[in-house]
Amino acid sequence: MIKTDLTISTTAGALPAYVARPETGACPAVIVLEGIYGFDEEMRRMTDLVAANGYVGCAIDYLRGLPVKDGFSAAKVARDIAATRDWLNDQPFVSRGKVALWGFGIGGSAAFMAASLPGLSSAISFYGQSIAQGLPDGSDAPIRSAEEIRTPLLLVFGGRDELITEADIERIRQRLQAAGKIADIQIYANVGHSFFRESSDTMASREIADAWDRVASFLQKYFK
């Protein structure tokens, strides 16, 4: 596996990134989107996990080291993701036109929001707490623009999430169904927010293993 720290040029300035990829051949790519914990070792672990499954993983620090309340801007996040998509498509080790998103927490909300961008294969959101509640910068809840979504979605939630209610999830489900979107919604009844983090107190290996299997199957299906 080849691992590289680099920056991607965007209209909002240099974007720190971490790329992990197989040593040979061109592969589909997955943009990994940080949550409230920031651009930490866990994001590198997720990116390495993507690469170990035969894809190019590219984690981006779209918060640029700032807390969510200061660093999150819906418009800037969309520009950063679009710039990363374009940069990946220009790389010889990426299968052009095959780029997906995988975000965690507020990064899951960012992935959902960015699913309306052109040129993406799919979007995966793990416990995106702002999908139905409104974004940190005051922008409308992304679910209000469900009709604009272009890609298939995989949405994963914990049934004991203290930040996302059952009503939130049901609202998301109903709006996506009404908009005719492809969306696989999985709820793990016995875990809370951030359950997929290696260091989480709510870690449950069965749920984590099943969630990863769903991610792997989802990517394989929509990268064809």
C-alpha positions in Angstrom: 0.0 0.0 0.0 1.2 3.5 -0.9 0.5 6.2 1.7 1.0 10.0 1.0 0.3 13.2 2.8 -0.4 16.1 0.3 -2.4 19.2 -0.4 -5.0 19.7 -3.1 -5.4 23.1 -4.7 -8.9 24.6 -4.4 -10.6 28.0 -4.8 -10.8 28.1 -1.0 -7.0 27.5 -0.6 -4.8 24.5 0.0 -6.7 21.4 1.2 -4.7 19.0 3.3 -5.3 15.4 2.3 -4.1 11.9 3.0 -4.1 9.3 0.2 -3.7 5.5 0.6 -3.9 3.3 -2.4 -2.9 -0.1 -3.9 0.6 -0.3 -5.3 -0.4 -1.0 -8.9 -3.1 -0.3 -11.3 -5.9 2.3 -11.6 -8.7 1.9 -9.1 -12.0 3.6 -8.2 -11.6 6.2 -5.4 -13.4 7.0 -2.2 -13.3 10.5 -0.6 -13.3 10.1 3.2 -14.9 13.0 5.1 -14.0 13.8 8.7 -16.4 14.4 11.6 -16.3 16.4 14.8 -13.0 14.7 15.8 -11.3 16.2 12.9 -8.5 15.0 10.6 -7.2 12.4 13.1 -5.7 9.0 13.0 -9.1 7.4 12.8 -9.6 9.1 9.4 -6.3 7.6 8.3 -7.4 4.2 9.5 -10.7 4.5 7.5 -8.7 5.6 4.4 -6.3 2.6 4.8 -9.3 0.3 5.2 -10.6 1.6 1.8 -7.2 1.1 0.2 -6.9 -2.5 1.7 -10.2 -3.2 -0.1 -8.7 -2.3 -3.5 -9.7 1.3 -3.8 -7.9 4.7 -3.6 -8.8 6.3 -0.3 -8.5 10.1 -0.1 -9.2 11.7 3.3 -9.6 15.5 3.1 -9.4 18.0 6.0 -12.2 20.2 4.8 -12.5 21.7 8.3 -8.8 22.7 7.9 -8.1 22.0 11.6 -10.9 24.2 12.9 -13.8 23.1 15.1 -17.0 22.3 13.2 -18.7 25.6 14.4 -15.9 27.6 12.8 -14.7 25.4 9.9 -17.9 24.1 8.4 -19.4 26.0 5.4 -21.8 24.1 3.1 -20.6 26.1 0.1 -16.9 25.6 0.9 -17.4 21.9 1.6 -19.1 21.4 -1.7 -16.2 23.2 -3.5 -13.6 21.1 -1.6 -15.3 17.9 -2.5 -15.7 18.9 -6.1 -12.0 19.9 -6.3 -11.0 16.6 -4.8 -13.2 14.7 -7.3 -11.5 16.5 -10.1 -8.0 16.0 -8.7 -8.6 12.3 -8.3 -9.9 12.0 -11.8 -6.7 13.5 -13.1 -4.5 10.9 -11.3 -3.2 7.9 -13.3 -3.9 5.6 -10.3 -7.6 6.4 -10.3 -10.3 4.9 -12.6 -11.6 8.1 -14.1 -15.3 8.8 -13.4 -15.4 6.4 -10.4 -15.4 8.5 -7.2 -17.5 7.9 -4.1 -18.0 9.6 -0.8 -17.8 8.2 2.8 -18.4 10.5 5.7 -18.8 10.3 9.5 -20.9 12.5 11.7 -20.9 15.9 10.2 -18.9 14.4 7.5 -21.8 12.0 6.9 -24.0 15.1 6.5 -21.4 16.6 4.1 -21.5 13.3 2.0 -25.3 13.4 1.9 -25.2 17.1 0.8 -22.5 16.5 -1.8 -24.5 13.6 -3.3 -26.1 16.3 -5.4 -22.8 17.0 -7.2 -22.2 15.6 -10.7 -19.6 13.0 -11.4 -19.9 10.8 -8.3 -20.7 7.1 -8.2 -22.3 6.9 -4.7 -22.3 8.4 -1.2 -22.1 6.7 2.2 -23.2 8.6 5.4 -22.5 7.2 8.8 -24.6 8.9 11.5 -24.9 12.2 9.8 -26.6 14.2 12.5 -27.3 17.3 10.5 -29.1 15.7 7.5 -32.5 16.4 8.9 -31.7 19.1 11.4 -29.8 21.8 9.5 -26.1 22.3 8.9 -23.7 24.0 11.4 -23.4 27.1 9.3 -27.1 27.7 9.4 -27.8 26.2 5.9 -31.0 24.3 5.4 -31.1 20.6 6.4 -29.8 18.7 3.3 -32.9 16.5 3.3 -34.9 19.5 2.2 -33.0 19.2 -1.2 -33.6 15.4 -1.6 -34.8 15.9 -5.1 -31.4 17.1 -6.2 -29.5 14.0 -5.1 -27.8 12.3 -8.1 -26.2 9.2 -6.5 -27.3 6.1 -4.7 -27.0 6.4 -0.9 -26.0 4.2 2.0 -27.1 5.7 5.3 -26.1 4.1 8.6 -27.4 5.1 12.0 -27.3 3.8 15.6 -30.6 3.3 17.3 -29.2 4.8 20.5 -27.7 7.9 18.9 -28.1 10.8 21.2 -27.9 13.3 18.3 -30.2 11.7 15.8 -33.8 10.8 16.7 -36.0 8.1 15.3 -38.2 10.9 13.9 -35.2 12.3 12.1 -34.4 9.0 10.4 -38.0 8.5 9.4 -38.2 11.9 7.9 -35.1 11.1 5.9 -36.5 7.8 4.7 -39.9 9.4 3.7 -38.3 12.3 1.8 -35.9 10.0 -0.1 -38.7 7.6 -1.0 -41.0 10.5 -2.1 -38.1 11.8 -4.3 -37.6 8.4 -5.9 -34.0 8.1 -4.7 -32.0 4.9 -4.3 -31.2 4.7 -0.6 -30.3 1.9 1.7 -30.9 2.9 5.3 -29.5 0.7 8.0 -30.2 1.2 11.8 -28.2 -0.7 14.4 -30.6 -0.7 17.4 -28.0 -1.2 20.2 -25.3 1.3 19.4 -25.0 5.1 19.6 -23.3 7.9 17.7 -19.8 7.3 16.3 -20.1 3.5 16.9 -17.7 2.8 14.0 -14.8 4.6 15.6 -12.1 2.2 16.9 -11.8 4.1 20.1 -15.5 4.6 20.7 -17.0 3.5 24.1 -20.0 2.2 22.1 -18.0 -0.1 19.9 -19.8 -3.4 19.2 -17.8 -5.7 16.9 -20.9 -7.4 15.3 -22.4 -4.0 14.2 -19.0 -2.8 13.0 -18.3 -5.9 11.0 -21.8 -5.8 9.4 -21.5 -2.1 8.7 -18.2 -2.6 6.9 -19.6 -5.5 4.9 -22.4 -3.2 3.8 -19.9 -0.5 2.8 -17.8 -3.0 0.8 -20.8 -4.4 -1.0 -22.3 -1.0 -1.7 -19.1 0.3 -3.2 -18.6 -2.8 -5.3 -22.2 -2.5 -6.7 -22.0 1.1 -7.7 -18.4 1.1 -8.9 -19.3 -1.3 -11.7 
